[in-house]
Amino acid sequence: MHRSIRPRTARRSRTGVRAAGSLATAALLLPLLGAAPPESPAAAPSARLQGAFASAAAEYRVPQSVLLGVSYLQSRWDAHGGAPSVTGGYGPMHLTDARTALARTVVHDHAEGDARGDDSRSPLKATAADVPTDAQLPARLKTLVRAAQVSGIPAEELRSDPAANVRGGAALLAAAQHKLGKPLSENPADWYGAVATFSGADDAATAATYANDVFAVIRDGERRTTDEGQTVTLAAESDAKPQAAQIEKMGLRKANASDTECPKTVSCEWIPAPYEEFGDGDYGNHDLADRPNDQSIDYIVIHDTEATWEETLKLVQDKTYLAWHYSLRSTDGHIVQSIKAKDVGWHAGNWYVNAKSVGLEHEGFLTQPDSWYTEEMYRSSARLVKYLSKKYDIPLDRQHILGHDTVPGPTTVNIPQMHTDPGPYWDWAHYFALMGKPFHRTAGPGGGVVTVDPRFATNQPVFTGCVKAGETCAPHGSSAVRVYTEPSEDAPLIKDIGLRPGGQASTTDVNDMASRLSTGQQYAVAERRGDWTAVWYLGQKAWFKNPAKQPTAVDAKGLVVTPKAGATEVPVYGRAYPEKEAYPAGMTPQAISPLPYKLLAGQRYVVGGRTTGEYFYSPTFDTTSHRVVRGKDVYYEIQFGHRVAYVRAADVQVTPSTVS
């Protein structure tokens, strides 16, 4: 996102202590739910979690398919080593305890750059905000506390023990079923309302979308090996049909979806961002436009909010702040649209990218780097991106679906200020698979290009700075692959002269993007040596470990650029602006500002797209002077380092990547 939100005080919860009245509540509820958990023979180590689902389902008389379906939509059955999600959810059932998670979290400051990123007006300064206190947190962020009350299981056990966590989730489902006046039936269809309640959604559309997704999982079935090596299977139940009428009796609010631009398969609500003047002729928090009529939409930018859901909505409605197009809630995948896609948001820190993109902010104020995102938010986001991609003809690839951390600095001075979200723990492989565009091998070793594609769960590069500067982070699956100056993990990391002009060494800090590839990105191969592959990166030969038995990249082919014959080097840009002759009289031309990098003779970089120079002039609230300036200069987008960049077509030649 635009900035991080740091709490005034990190309050610690009474870890391991039962909530008041938990035993009394459990004593009243358990007779309604069934007897104590049945005795069962010891399960094989790889089937222990499957046994936990069976045991909890029997104990609380919840259909096992319902329990498995809900858990899959929350966590894909992963335990994440006891680490909380971005909204403080623990374990396979994603039981939320935001207060405890916040007490264990250090919120990292992103650079304070100008989210608008336009030289024609003064930078917009962000304002500070506080994370809400525990008393202000909504019920959906405190479900673990409720689970402790209805099950009698200590909160610390619910956080740390996957089997206990599953029992707690089963207890919540049974309690919801009882509150709805429904029997503890063996028929999954009878549990539709309880599943909708489990989502924590406060509006009918989101609750229904969540429940429908759970029942889709139940009907289709699933099988996977979890992050702890547990094999879990949900057998398909084709006759499990949702009973949507149950939602109508739950008394949930009806969200305003009338002005939204979303697919029908998600829950979407319209909460507009204000386009208003304030102060001394200033205005916020976005610009009115007429896309794609006046300029094409070429990118979708993926962000991490680093704020609570409530704070995120408050910020997007602040006329003195910034605005983006869509916000996505982690617990249930609910979407709020705040800017029409035709208008330009201030979110990416690069005005060229802002003018040609749609921004998606994904909830996550608990930004410890070993946190994780729910499956339902991944699915909701993937559906939205696929919808926008089709509507605006945006290719579904990493050159057009950008992380905020891959947006280039528009000029040299902006490079150190560029943001690092969603970071190395966003699962790009799973995200693109949900969009029907999985990454895979498309060529042999002679294709000349590689697509970065490590196995997320087992790819665990060492990062530091998660809790304390220099301190090693907890091991966690990652989309990141680190690059070195030589084919050895003892060699120095690749340096980024834009990020560190003084030539200082790159680090393993979780927010240091200098020496990092990311899943789905494509690079031209420079050399291969045993288990190591070298690619062209930031004007250098960058090596990464890529063993045949556990590859971190797969072979591909495509188009690449290289300097035109006779040129020893060509400039690289952070924006594709038109030549000065294209600007009308009275309008100051934007500078064609090269970045400090060079694309050298003999090097090759993968082409992501071709575009004509363009600049959206809109420095005033009054739109009558707004204009899109188009030039004749042609640019190619390339994957230059971790971030994309642009080169002028006049400086390079485009060739197929295939090598002999």
Disulfide bonds with the S-S distance in Angstrom:
Cys262-Cys268 1.99
Cys466-Cys473 1.75
